[in-house]
Structure formats: C-alpha cells, structure tokens
Amino acid sequence: MAAVIEFERLQRVLELQCSCCLQFFAEPVRLTGCGHSFCRGCILRYCAGRPRAACPLCRRRFELRHLRPNRELAALLSLIPRETKEKLETQDGAEPYGAAACNDQSSVGRGPGDKEEEIWESSKQEEITAETVHLLRKDLNKTKEYTSQIKSQITKDFCCMKEYVERQERNTLMFIEQEQKAAQHKIEETIHQLTDIKGQTSKLPERQRYKGSPSTINKITLDEKLNVVRSAVEDLKRKLEILLFENYAQQLPSVQPPDSYQEPSVCSSSPESATESPEPTISRQFSQWADDVTFDPTRVHKHLALTAQNRRVMVSSHLTSYEHSPKRFCISQVMCSQGFSTGCHYWEVITKDSDGWAVGVAHEMIGKRDKLGRTEHSWCVEWLGAKKQLSAWHKDQETLLHKDKPLKVGVFLELRKKTVSFYSIADKEMLLHTFEIITSNPLYPAFWLYSLEGNGSLTISQPNRR
C-alpha cells in the first residue's frame, strides 16, 4: 500500500499515462516538434488515414518518420511493479476503456483522440471563418477609404493643372494685349509726329527723307513677338500630349471617338477657335473613294508614338513600349494596317506640324531598313525643311516639284489605271505629282518623319465627307 501511495505522488510530478489510451505508456515515443509523448501504437493509429499528422494535444505538425523512442520514460515505467500498475488502473476504473482504446479502437467506433480532434477542428474552423470574414470586411472598408482618397487626390491634381493652364492662358492673353497696346501707342505717336512735320518733309533732300513705314516696322516687330508666343504654346501642347501618351497611354481609359455618338454634342468653343481648327474633311472630288486608314503598331519605329486611335504619329523622346515585331522599322517610318490591291482609294494626311516628312505608298514587303521612295516598290512626295523644297521620289530618283509646302496632302491610289497621285489640299485640290506604278502586290500607305530630334507629327484625316 505504501508503494502505491509513493507511486501516486510520483505520478503527480510525472505524466506516466498516454493521453490517447489513458493507460500507462506502452513503448513510449516522443514527437520531435513539441516533445509530447504517446504510445507508439496509439500515435500510429491516430495518424492513420490523415493527410497531415498533428499532435493530438497542441496541434503542432510532425513527421511520423521523426518519432523518437522516449527511453527515459520507458526506463522509469519498467521500475514500477506490475501489481502496482494493475491496482492503480483498477482504482481509476480505466482498464476497460483503456484496453479498448489501445487494443481495439474499432470496437467503440472512434477513440477519444478522434473525438477531440473533430471537436477541435470544428471550433477552429468556425474561428478561422469568423476571422476571415472580419478581415475581408476590414479590407473592404480600407479599399473604399483608399479609393476615396485616390479620387480626391486625382480631382485635386487635375484642378491644379487646370488652374495652371488657365493662369498661363490669362498671362499669355494679357501679354499679347499689352504688346498690341504698346504697338498701337507707338504707331499713334509716330502718326502724330508725322502729321506735325508733314509740311517740312517735302522740303528735305531725297537722301534725308524717311525710308520705310513705321507702322510696317512696328507690325513686323509685333508679328515676331506673337509668333514666338504662338510657337511656345504649340510646343507646350505637343509636349503635354507626348507626356500623357508615354506615361499613361496604357492606364488611362480610351476616349470614345466623336463619330460614335448618336446625338451631336454642343461645342463650347468659340467661333474663332472653330475656324482655326476645323474638322478635317475629305475633298469632295474624292469623297466616294475615301478610306479610313490607321497606322500599324507593328510597323512603326520605336521612337514614333501613335495617338488618336492610331491616326496620329509623333516623334517621342523616349522608346515606346510596343510589342516585339520582326517587321518594325529601324528608321523613323510607319505604315498603315490597310492594304489595297484593286479599285480606287483615297486618304488625306495633315502635314503642317512637321518640317520634314514623306507621304507615299509601299509594297508590304518593304524592308525595315528601306527608305520610302528609294526602292523599286515605293513611291512618295516629301518635304525637306532644311532645303525648303518639295520633291517626288521613286527608285532613289528625285523629281523637284517647285511648289510650296502643302499643309495637307491627299493621296489617290487608282489601281485600275496603275497610278498614284498626290494633291495639295487647301481651298481646292492642286495636283503635285502622279506616278505610274507597276506592281501586282497590295500597296499600303507609308510615311516618313525625318528628324527624331524635333516634335514633328503627321495626322490622318478621318473620312468626314463635305
């Protein structure tokens, strides 16, 4: 009896029973992760059929191959007499259940470890679900708050930009008005002086007479100043457009073209601005053959940026992010996506924003290093700003045209007659040059912007008939 009492005291200090079978350890093993011990048979049956092994007590993961014998615990249990073990098990009334748990768990359905596992997993799953819902709602609130902040910041930034542009507009208009008043004051002062001395002017010798009209001189000075302002505004507008295209072309939503609207919108522009920037229209003479052509992103030089639904090409100071294409030009040229092999076709190109350009047609197989008009299967007219001359090119042969720079060029491709004609489009059409073409292959609109150092651009007019 004394031995039983001493053993009970020892059991209070040391855990000598398996928490799965509630019996004294039989062949105890220790889990390497958490250090808990179990009967080898109990832990193997507990983990049988489970995808992942976890400690029944603390749920820490472990590998069955990492089980280690608990030799110290086995040695301690071997010192306990068998009679003492049986007496303690009989007092606790645990033998029937323990024996069934250790020896034949199938007879009672599920062991206590399985029930604890099921209860724990169920409660843990509820906790995880509740925590997940809480986190998702928290993220949703954060998303709404962040979106609101971004919208507010974007509105603020655009307001600042509009205020800056409006302020620059006011300052520019004020400067122009001041210059006009100064010129007007100077002219009126000169008129007053000339009126006072008009009687004496006729008496002066010929060599001393005033040469040149002061009003003309002042007008020239004013024109020079206003041209500087106009050029600065145009340069700023081009730079803003290039900046927006290079940094935000992929992020900003596309703008719906005006001709896709069902109802006409009311224009808030002044009549003067509408007169300065009229809608591009196709010449009446060629309207029945007008084609809607667009630049091909796979056949454009990387320093040429496409905007306005691929109807405008401009020089970019940075490399654009086009996808790789084996047909991409290595020189500052671009072709259109549309090709023609039969019939009559017409399109117009606005050239006023470039000091060096070529407009023409070319065979689809033109090399990516071939220059427009310098090959057998390409034809063009070009304007070279440095020489200030207009010429036509084919097979590397130049024909001087002795005409002024056209602000808009019309191209009429007549494949039945095998000709391509170029027109200067202003108040009326003026023929620049006609080529006879000898090819059976489809021809594509092609263009060349000579300098990559400036801010030149070419724009294809949309086919809005007169």
C-alpha distance (Angstrom), angle and dihedral (degrees) to the residues before:
residue distance angle dihedral
M1 . . .
A2 3.79 . .
A3 3.80 89.2 .
V4 3.80 90.3 54.1
I5 3.81 91.5 50.4
E6 3.81 92.0 49.0
F7 3.80 90.3 47.9
E8 3.79 91.5 51.9
R9 3.79 89.0 54.2
L10 3.80 89.7 50.4
Q11 3.82 91.0 49.3
R12 3.79 90.6 55.7
V13 3.80 88.6 60.3
L14 3.83 98.2 38.9
E15 3.80 128.1 41.1
L16 3.79 103.1 -127.8
Q17 3.81 100.3 165.2
C18 3.82 127.9 79.8
S19 3.82 110.9 -116.0
C20 3.83 90.4 -141.8
C21 3.81 101.3 53.0
L22 3.85 97.8 17.7
Q23 3.81 88.8 -134.1
F24 3.77 131.2 113.8
F25 3.78 110.5 -75.6
A26 3.78 115.5 -84.0
E27 3.82 110.4 -161.4
P28 3.83 92.6 -16.7
V29 3.82 119.3 -146.2
R30 3.80 129.6 -169.9
L31 3.83 125.5 -135.9
T32 3.79 108.8 -126.8
G33 3.80 95.6 -143.1
C34 3.80 104.3 51.5
G35 3.83 102.3 10.2
H36 3.83 96.4 -125.0
S37 3.82 116.2 146.0
F38 3.81 130.7 -139.2
C39 3.78 139.5 164.1
R40 3.77 108.8 -82.2
G41 3.81 91.6 -126.3
C42 3.82 92.7 47.5
I43 3.79 95.8 51.9
L44 3.81 92.5 44.6
R45 3.82 92.0 51.4
Y46 3.81 90.9 44.4
C47 3.80 92.2 54.4
A48 3.81 95.9 41.3
G49 3.82 111.4 117.6
R50 3.82 94.5 7.6
P51 3.83 117.7 123.7
R52 3.79 91.7 -142.1
A53 3.81 129.2 24.6
A54 3.82 118.8 -129.0
C55 3.79 132.7 173.2
P56 3.86 109.4 -97.3
L57 3.81 89.9 -137.6
C58 3.85 107.6 41.4
R59 3.85 101.6 12.3
R60 3.77 92.7 -127.1
R61 3.81 113.5 154.0
F62 3.80 120.9 -114.0
E63 3.80 141.5 165.0
L64 3.81 119.9 -113.8
R65 3.76 89.9 -139.4
H66 3.80 88.7 61.7
L67 3.84 95.2 61.6
R68 3.81 111.0 129.7
P69 3.87 125.6 -161.2
N70 3.81 112.5 -111.0
R71 3.80 95.3 -135.7
E72 3.80 94.9 171.8
L73 3.81 91.9 56.0
A74 3.81 91.9 44.6
A75 3.81 90.3 50.8
L76 3.80 91.5 49.7
L77 3.81 92.5 49.9
S78 3.79 91.3 48.8
L79 3.82 88.9 62.4
I80 3.80 92.8 59.4
P81 3.83 112.6 92.9
R82 3.79 115.9 -117.4
E83 3.81 91.7 -124.8
T84 3.81 91.2 56.6
K85 3.81 91.3 51.0
E86 3.81 92.8 50.0
K87 3.79 92.8 46.9
L88 3.85 92.3 51.2
E89 3.80 91.9 46.8
T90 3.84 90.7 49.6
Q91 3.81 91.2 49.6
D92 3.79 91.8 51.1
G93 3.79 92.3 46.4
A94 3.78 89.1 -136.4
E95 3.77 100.8 122.3
P96 3.79 100.3 89.8
Y97 3.76 93.6 48.3
G98 3.78 94.2 36.5
A99 3.73 93.0 50.4
A100 3.76 91.2 49.2
A101 3.79 90.4 47.1
C102 3.75 94.3 50.1
N103 3.77 101.3 34.0
D104 3.81 107.0 29.9
Q105 3.78 116.9 10.7
S106 3.77 91.4 163.5
S107 3.81 90.8 69.4
V108 3.77 92.8 65.5
G109 3.81 96.8 38.1
R110 3.79 102.6 -126.7
G111 3.78 128.0 19.6
P112 3.79 122.2 -129.2
G113 3.80 90.2 -101.5
D114 3.81 90.7 59.1
K115 3.80 92.4 49.7
E116 3.78 92.1 48.5
E117 3.79 89.3 48.2
E118 3.81 92.3 50.8
I119 3.81 93.3 47.2
W120 3.79 91.8 45.8
E121 3.80 94.2 47.3
S122 3.81 91.4 48.2
S123 3.79 93.9 50.7
K124 3.79 91.6 42.5
Q125 3.81 91.5 50.7
E126 3.80 90.6 52.8
E127 3.80 90.5 49.8
I128 3.81 91.5 48.8
T129 3.82 91.9 48.0
A130 3.80 92.5 49.1
E131 3.80 91.2 46.9
T132 3.81 91.5 48.0
V133 3.82 92.0 50.9
H134 3.80 89.5 48.3
L135 3.82 92.2 50.3
L136 3.81 92.6 46.4
R137 3.79 91.7 51.4
K138 3.78 89.6 47.3
D139 3.84 90.6 50.4
L140 3.81 90.0 47.9
N141 3.79 91.3 54.0
K142 3.79 90.6 46.6
T143 3.82 90.3 49.7
K144 3.80 91.8 51.7
E145 3.79 91.4 47.5
Y146 3.81 92.6 46.8
T147 3.82 92.3 47.3
S148 3.78 90.2 50.5
Q149 3.81 90.5 51.1
I150 3.81 92.3 48.9
K151 3.82 92.3 48.9
S152 3.78 90.5 48.8
Q153 3.80 91.4 49.0
I154 3.81 92.8 47.2
T155 3.81 90.4 50.1
K156 3.79 89.8 48.7
D157 3.81 92.6 48.6
F158 3.79 93.4 49.0
C159 3.80 90.4 47.2
C160 3.80 89.0 53.6
M161 3.80 90.9 49.0
K162 3.81 92.0 48.4
E163 3.79 90.9 47.9
Y164 3.79 90.2 50.0
V165 3.82 93.1 49.0
E166 3.81 91.8 45.6
R167 3.80 90.7 48.5
Q168 3.79 91.2 50.3
E169 3.79 89.4 47.6
R170 3.81 91.5 52.6
N171 3.81 92.1 46.6
T172 3.80 91.8 48.0
L173 3.80 93.5 48.6
M174 3.80 89.7 45.8
F175 3.81 90.4 51.5
I176 3.80 91.5 49.7
E177 3.80 90.6 48.5
Q178 3.82 91.7 49.3
E179 3.78 91.4 49.3
Q180 3.80 90.5 48.6
K181 3.80 91.4 50.3
A182 3.80 91.4 47.1
A183 3.80 90.9 50.5
Q184 3.79 91.0 46.0
H185 3.82 91.4 49.7
K186 3.79 90.9 48.8
I187 3.80 92.3 49.8
E188 3.81 92.5 47.5
E189 3.79 90.2 49.0
T190 3.78 90.9 50.1
I191 3.82 91.1 48.3
H192 3.80 90.0 51.4
Q193 3.81 91.9 50.2
L194 3.80 92.0 47.1
T195 3.80 90.9 49.2
D196 3.80 90.9 53.8
I197 3.77 94.3 51.0
K198 3.78 100.8 33.2
G199 3.78 90.7 108.4
Q200 3.76 91.8 54.5
T201 3.79 97.0 45.8
S202 3.79 95.2 75.1
K203 3.82 90.6 54.5
L204 3.81 94.2 56.1
P205 3.79 120.0 98.4
E206 3.76 116.1 -98.0
R207 3.81 93.9 -109.0
Q208 3.80 92.0 54.0
R209 3.76 97.0 50.6
Y210 3.77 118.0 113.7
K211 3.76 111.4 -94.5
G212 3.73 121.0 -154.6
S213 3.75 129.9 19.0
P214 3.81 113.2 -85.5
S215 3.80 89.6 -148.8
T216 3.79 89.1 56.3
I217 3.78 91.7 49.6
N218 3.79 92.2 49.1
K219 3.78 91.1 46.0
I220 3.79 90.9 53.2
T221 3.80 90.7 49.7
L222 3.80 91.4 49.5
D223 3.80 92.2 46.8
E224 3.79 90.5 52.7
K225 3.81 92.2 52.3
L226 3.78 93.1 46.1
N227 3.79 91.5 48.1
V228 3.80 89.5 53.7
V229 3.81 89.9 52.5
R230 3.79 92.5 45.8
S231 3.82 91.5 49.7
A232 3.81 91.3 49.0
V233 3.80 91.5 51.9
E234 3.81 92.0 47.8
D235 3.80 90.6 47.9
L236 3.81 91.3 50.3
K237 3.80 91.0 49.1
R238 3.81 92.2 51.4
K239 3.81 92.5 46.9
L240 3.80 92.0 50.3
E241 3.78 91.0 50.0
I242 3.81 92.4 48.7
L243 3.80 91.4 46.3
L244 3.80 92.7 51.8
F245 3.77 91.9 46.3
E246 3.81 95.9 48.5
N247 3.80 96.9 45.5
Y248 3.79 105.3 29.8
A249 3.81 109.8 21.0
Q250 3.81 92.3 108.1
Q251 3.80 96.2 40.1
L252 3.80 103.8 43.5
P253 3.83 118.2 80.7
S254 3.77 114.6 -106.7
V255 3.79 117.0 -102.2
Q256 3.78 115.3 -121.9
P257 3.82 110.4 -119.1
P258 3.79 115.1 -112.4
D259 3.80 95.1 -119.4
S260 3.84 91.4 61.2
Y261 3.80 92.9 68.1
Q262 3.78 117.3 98.3
E263 3.80 96.3 -148.9
P264 3.80 124.8 47.0
S265 3.78 113.8 -109.9
V266 3.80 123.6 -133.5
C267 3.80 111.5 -109.3
S268 3.78 116.9 -138.0
S269 3.80 94.6 -164.0
S270 3.74 120.9 113.9
P271 3.81 120.4 -108.7
E272 3.77 89.0 -111.0
S273 3.81 93.1 57.3
A274 3.79 91.2 45.6
T275 3.77 89.5 54.0
E276 3.81 92.2 49.3
S277 3.82 93.9 49.5
P278 3.81 107.9 31.4
E279 3.77 121.3 179.9
P280 3.81 109.3 -91.4
T281 3.78 109.4 -108.7
I282 3.76 133.8 -171.8
S283 3.77 116.2 -112.9
R284 3.81 112.8 -98.2
Q285 3.78 91.8 -128.8
F286 3.84 92.6 61.2
S287 3.82 101.7 27.0
Q288 3.80 94.2 111.4
W289 3.82 90.2 60.5
A290 3.82 97.5 41.0
D291 3.82 114.5 136.5
D292 3.78 129.5 -163.4
V293 3.82 102.9 -129.2
T294 3.81 127.4 176.6
F295 3.79 135.3 -169.6
D296 3.81 117.7 -96.0
P297 3.85 113.3 -123.0
T298 3.81 90.1 -154.6
R299 3.81 93.1 56.4
V300 3.79 103.6 46.9
H301 3.79 130.1 99.8
K302 3.82 115.0 -104.6
H303 3.81 91.8 -118.8
L304 3.82 91.8 56.7
A305 3.80 116.8 84.3
L306 3.81 123.2 -153.2
T307 3.82 120.0 -144.9
A308 3.83 140.0 158.0
Q309 3.81 94.5 54.6
N310 3.84 90.6 -46.8
R311 3.80 92.9 -55.6
R312 3.80 96.9 110.0
V313 3.79 128.4 56.5
M314 3.79 121.8 -168.5
V315 3.78 138.2 173.1
S316 3.81 112.7 -96.6
S317 3.79 124.8 -157.8
H318 3.83 90.1 -147.5
L319 3.78 133.6 51.2
T320 3.79 110.8 -94.4
S321 3.81 121.5 -130.1
Y322 3.80 99.7 -114.2
E323 3.79 119.9 155.4
H324 3.79 117.3 -105.3
S325 3.79 113.9 -82.6
P326 3.82 127.7 174.7
K327 3.84 89.2 -147.3
R328 3.82 96.1 55.6
F329 3.82 112.9 127.8
C330 3.80 118.9 -112.3
I331 3.81 90.5 -154.9
S332 3.81 128.1 55.4
Q333 3.81 96.3 -81.4
V334 3.80 135.1 118.2
M335 3.80 135.5 -169.2
C336 3.79 132.0 -157.9
S337 3.78 125.9 -110.4
Q338 3.82 93.7 -125.8
G339 3.80 121.3 81.8
F340 3.82 129.7 -172.2
S341 3.81 130.6 -152.1
T342 3.82 102.3 162.8
G343 3.81 140.1 26.6
C344 3.81 131.7 18.2
H345 3.79 124.0 -51.3
Y346 3.80 134.5 -179.5
W347 3.82 136.4 -173.4
E348 3.80 136.9 162.2
V349 3.79 131.3 -137.7
I350 3.82 126.8 -159.9
T351 3.81 106.5 -135.8
K352 3.82 102.8 168.6
D353 3.83 93.3 100.8
S354 3.80 95.2 61.6
D355 3.80 132.2 66.8
G356 3.78 94.8 -161.8
W357 3.80 124.6 34.9
A358 3.79 147.7 132.5
V359 3.81 126.2 -147.6
G360 3.76 120.5 -167.7
V361 3.80 150.2 107.3
A362 3.78 130.2 -85.2
H363 3.78 142.5 -176.9
E364 3.81 114.6 -95.8
M365 3.81 91.7 -117.4
I366 3.80 95.2 57.8
G367 3.80 107.5 140.9
K368 3.78 119.9 -105.6
R369 3.83 87.9 -120.6
D370 3.84 96.0 42.3
K371 3.80 116.3 110.3
L372 3.78 119.7 -131.3
G373 3.81 112.1 -100.9
R374 3.80 92.7 12.2
T375 3.81 95.6 90.3
E376 3.81 134.9 67.4
H377 3.81 93.3 -109.3
S378 3.83 102.0 45.5
W379 3.80 132.0 76.8
C380 3.82 130.3 -175.9
V381 3.77 150.3 150.2
E382 3.78 117.1 -130.8
W383 3.76 141.5 -170.7
L384 3.78 118.9 -149.2
G385 3.79 110.3 -161.6
A386 3.81 97.0 -158.6
K387 3.83 92.5 55.7
K388 3.82 92.5 32.0
Q389 3.78 91.9 -142.0
L390 3.77 136.6 127.2
S391 3.78 119.7 -138.0
A392 3.80 142.7 163.6
W393 3.81 122.9 -126.7
H394 3.81 135.7 -160.2
K395 3.82 130.5 151.3
D396 3.82 88.4 0.2
Q397 3.82 90.8 -61.2
E398 3.81 118.9 127.1
T399 3.80 126.6 -146.8
L400 3.82 114.8 -168.2
L401 3.80 111.6 -137.5
H402 3.84 100.4 -168.3
K403 3.80 94.0 -145.6
D404 3.76 134.7 124.4
K405 3.77 122.4 -94.6
P406 3.83 109.3 -80.0
L407 3.81 115.8 -133.2
K408 3.79 90.5 -154.6
V409 3.81 128.4 23.0
G410 3.80 124.3 -154.6
V411 3.81 119.2 -156.6
F412 3.81 119.4 -157.1
L413 3.80 114.2 -170.4
E414 3.82 111.2 -167.8
L415 3.79 106.0 -178.4
R416 3.79 95.4 175.5
K417 3.80 89.8 62.8
K418 3.83 90.6 31.7
T419 3.81 94.4 -126.1
V420 3.79 136.9 125.3
S421 3.81 118.8 -159.3
F422 3.80 130.2 -167.7
Y423 3.81 122.9 -151.1
S424 3.77 135.1 -170.2
I425 3.81 105.5 -131.0
A426 3.81 118.0 -150.1
D427 3.79 126.7 118.1
K428 3.79 86.3 -28.3
E429 3.78 136.0 6.6
M430 3.79 119.4 -89.8
L431 3.79 119.0 -168.1
L432 3.79 111.9 -125.9
H433 3.81 102.4 177.5
T434 3.81 143.2 -27.9
F435 3.80 125.9 -147.4
E436 3.77 127.9 -162.5
I437 3.79 107.5 -134.1
I438 3.78 124.8 -153.1
T439 3.80 110.1 -166.9
S440 3.78 138.6 105.6
N441 3.79 94.6 -157.3
P442 3.82 124.9 96.6
L443 3.79 115.3 -89.5
Y444 3.81 125.1 -142.0
P445 3.79 131.2 -159.4
A446 3.82 107.7 -102.8
F447 3.80 134.4 -172.2
W448 3.79 140.9 -171.2
L449 3.81 128.1 -158.0
Y450 3.78 105.2 -164.2
S451 3.79 105.4 -157.5
L452 3.80 125.8 49.0
E453 3.81 91.0 -173.7
G454 3.81 97.5 71.1
N455 3.79 133.8 54.7
G456 3.79 100.3 -105.7
S457 3.79 123.5 153.8
L458 3.82 141.7 -179.4
T459 3.81 124.0 -151.2
I460 3.80 127.8 -161.2
S461 3.80 110.3 -138.6
Q462 3.76 114.1 -125.3
P463 3.81 112.3 -120.0
N464 3.82 98.3 -102.6
R465 3.80 102.7 153.0
R466 3.79 122.6 -140.8
